Amino acid sequence: MWATVYSAASGDGSAKVLVQENACFADCALRIIVNRGWHSDQIVTRSDCYMTFAHAEWIGDTVAVFVDGGYCHQIRIAYDSKSRRSVDFKSVEDRLRSSIIKAYSVTERELEANDGDVFQWATYPGDGNPRRSKTEFHERYPFP
């Protein structure tokens, strides 16, 4: 059964991105869906995933999404909800990076500790130690 773990609406409310995870017993899975009006597009599906962090930034009709999927690693995608097509991620990457830094008040010190890369900051290394990105994400978006 799929459950929405993270969602973000476009600025005008005409579209929404959903990051969903299925029940994790033997095999966890993750998918990203974009809804616009009556249309629903599944833009990413991954197996062997569990989500530790997700963030999206809407730029007009385009959504840029970053997900740390654990075993299935990072997912980076951009999608135009109006034309229903993928977009080159590089064209929106800087806006997404800035959005994560602003939303989570990522400090210069934290960035330096992660080679200046906010995506690395947001990726849990799976070492069992607390990580602010994972902890704060799950406080904001609790998942049963």
C-alpha positions, 0 to 999 in steps of 0.5 A: 500500500502506497503512502504519501511521505512528502508533498509540495504544491506549485505556487499557484496550486494547480499542481502537486508533487507526491513522494510515496513509499510502500509498506516496507517488509521484504522490499521497500519501494518509492515513487514520485507522482505529479498531479495536475488537474485530472492528470496524474503522472508517475515520473519515478519508481525505484525498488529497494528504497526507503526515504530519508529526505525529500525536497521539491522546488516549483519554478512555474510549471516545473518541479525539481525534486531531490530524494535520498532513497537510501539503498537506491541512492539519490534521485534527482529529477525535474518535470514540467507538469503542464507539458507532462515531460521531463526537463533537464535537471541541470536547468533547475538544480541551482534553484533546488539547492538554494531552496534546501539551504533556505528551508533547512537553514543549512549553515556554511559550516555544514556545507563545508563538512559536505564538500560544499554540496547540499545534496550530500548534506541531505543524503544519509550515509547509513552509518547509524549516527544522527544526521540533522537532515534526516532528523529534521526531515522526519520531524517535519514530515512524520511517517508512521 
